[in-house]
Amino acid sequence: MSFKSHIRPTLVTLGLFTVLLGGVYPLTVTGITSLAFADKAQGSLIREGDTIIGSRLIGQNFTKPEYLWGRLSATAETPYNAGASSGSNYGVNNPALHEAAAARKTALGVQGPVPVDLLTASGSGLDPHISPASAEIQVPRIAAARAVPADTVRAAIDASTEGPTLGIFGEARVNVLEVNLRLDGKL
């Protein structure tokens, strides 16, 4: 068999797999997920009318005392910039980590221990969730800033708390944006 006799079947196979795996398969999967998981496939966006307020999947920068604060963002210049996401956490011996954690604890105005997720960024720097303990530690500040009972803030936190995935994977988590929208009466 000559070299030329191998070229045609090779090119036909390459073309066939390019069409199947580069076109048909991705379009089929995209179509199925768009139908089966419409909200998630579109970014789990939260809207107010025609205006997109945010996504349940990407954190936002809340710094006012009347809002629940999320994890630190590790994206440069603009917090929670999905286009700038990358590995973010410093090693435990890095002085920059200690400085950022100390500054955050001061900003939180909390005496005593603070849950680690409020003092550090997540791996992507975009995490929209915090632990229930991190939410609870902020209740007094939020209630005082809004002049509402602490139980009102806790109710918003409870309504925005998700359990472990499939009941066994991970831990309970609180969606920061959802809590703040509930507190503002928008959700």
Summary of the structure (lengths in Angstrom):
residues: 187
radius of gyration: 22.9
end to end distance: 70.4
largest distance: 85.9
contacts: 480
relative contact order: 0.12
helix: 48%
strand: 11%
